Amino acid sequence: MQLRPSNSALRRRLALVALAGFSAFPALAQDSSKYVNKLAPYVSSPAKVVDRMLELANIHPGETVYDLGCGDGRILIEAAQKYKAKAVGIEISPKVAAEARAHVKKAGLSQRVQVIEGDLLQADLTGADVVTIYLATSLNEELRPRLEKFLKPGARVVSHDYAVPGWKPTEVVEAEGRQKHRIYLYEMPPVKQ
Ligand SMILES: C[S@@+](CC[C@H](N)C(=O)[O-])C[C@H]1O[C@@H](n2cnc3c(N)ncnc32)[C@H](O)[C@@H]1O
């Protein structure tokens, strides 16, 4: 795993997970046996970071936003509510996916927001205008060929805290919260990479 030297809570947790399996994440330890993720545990982006990520993505009404590893669905919900986007979440944990669906339903957004239980490395991203991610660097690296295959020119990828290796960001910003968060914006070039 490639981690930057600074110690955010997520990085500490990732290290703990690597060392101690799922014991650092009791909620996930009780999750279904189908759960295979060890690289990007369920840690939500703080609200201020979600705001900044979606602002950077420059979403137009009717565009489609994918959150790969959607956690509790907060990015999907804000994309649909604030930007009038359609949103699709892919989440590998059945328990977390169910939580996201419940939040979407409670927000009355089931018509425009879909949560798919599955592996983001298998997802068809053809319709995506914007992809958001909060995953480990190694998972971003595995995901990159898929983004390059599916995303159209002009599509935006916004990554919380972890760069996509091999890509040059259009913009990198820091969002302040209880700790510093870095957000990377990438734009798919006119000719596919
Ligand atoms: C750090 S959390 C981010 C949650 C949300 N995107 C956010 O920013 O608040 C990463 C999420 O990715 C999910 N995940 C990890 N590996 C995955 C995979 N291969 N396919 C789909 N989801 C995955 C985890 O279960 C977790 O919910």
The ligand as an SDF file (V2000), in Angstrom:
LIG
                    3D

 27 29  0  0  0  0  0  0  0  0999 V2000
  -13.4180    5.2420    2.5270 C   0  0  0  0  0  0  0  0  0  0  0  0
  -15.0660    4.6270    2.1990 S   0  0  0  0  0  0  0  0  0  0  0  0
  -15.7520    5.9660    1.2480 C   0  0  0  0  0  0  0  0  0  0  0  0
  -17.2560    6.0850    1.3410 C   0  0  0  0  0  0  0  0  0  0  0  0
  -17.8520    7.2500    0.5380 C   0  0  0  0  0  0  0  0  0  0  0  0
  -17.4560    7.1860   -0.8490 N   0  0  0  0  0  0  0  0  0  0  0  0
  -17.4460    8.5820    1.1180 C   0  0  0  0  0  0  0  0  0  0  0  0
  -16.5370    9.2250    0.5480 O   0  0  0  0  0  0  0  0  0  0  0  0
  -18.0040    8.9700    2.1640 O   0  0  0  0  0  0  0  0  0  0  0  0
  -14.7350    3.3860    0.9800 C   0  0  0  0  0  0  0  0  0  0  0  0
  -15.9150    2.5100    0.6540 C   0  0  0  0  0  0  0  0  0  0  0  0
  -15.5550    1.6890   -0.4510 O   0  0  0  0  0  0  0  0  0  0  0  0
  -16.1210    0.4020   -0.2770 C   0  0  0  0  0  0  0  0  0  0  0  0
  -15.3200   -0.5150   -1.0980 N   0  0  0  0  0  0  0  0  0  0  0  0
  -14.0630   -0.9400   -0.8820 C   0  0  0  0  0  0  0  0  0  0  0  0
  -13.6470   -1.7640   -1.8530 N   0  0  0  0  0  0  0  0  0  0  0  0
  -14.6770   -1.8380   -2.7320 C   0  0  0  0  0  0  0  0  0  0  0  0
  -14.8660   -2.5320   -3.9620 C   0  0  0  0  0  0  0  0  0  0  0  0
  -13.9150   -3.2980   -4.4760 N   0  0  0  0  0  0  0  0  0  0  0  0
  -16.0480   -2.3790   -4.6090 N   0  0  0  0  0  0  0  0  0  0  0  0
  -17.0360   -1.5820   -4.0900 C   0  0  0  0  0  0  0  0  0  0  0  0
  -16.9110   -0.9230   -2.9170 N   0  0  0  0  0  0  0  0  0  0  0  0
  -15.7560   -1.0390   -2.2480 C   0  0  0  0  0  0  0  0  0  0  0  0
  -16.0180    0.1880    1.2270 C   0  0  0  0  0  0  0  0  0  0  0  0
  -16.9260   -0.8020    1.6800 O   0  0  0  0  0  0  0  0  0  0  0  0
  -16.3460    1.5760    1.7630 C   0  0  0  0  0  0  0  0  0  0  0  0
  -17.7260    1.7380    1.9890 O   0  0  0  0  0  0  0  0  0  0  0  0
  1  2  1  0
  2  3  1  0
  2 10  1  0
  3  4  1  0
  4  5  1  0
  5  6  1  0
  5  7  1  0
  7  8  2  0
  7  9  1  0
 10 11  1  0
 11 12  1  0
 11 26  1  0
 12 13  1  0
 13 14  1  0
 13 24  1  0
 14 15  1  0
 14 23  1  0
 15 16  2  0
 16 17  1  0
 17 18  1  0
 17 23  2  0
 18 19  1  0
 18 20  2  0
 20 21  1  0
 21 22  2  0
 22 23  1  0
 24 25  1  0
 24 26  1  0
 26 27  1  0
M  CHG  2   2   1   9  -1
M  END
$$$$
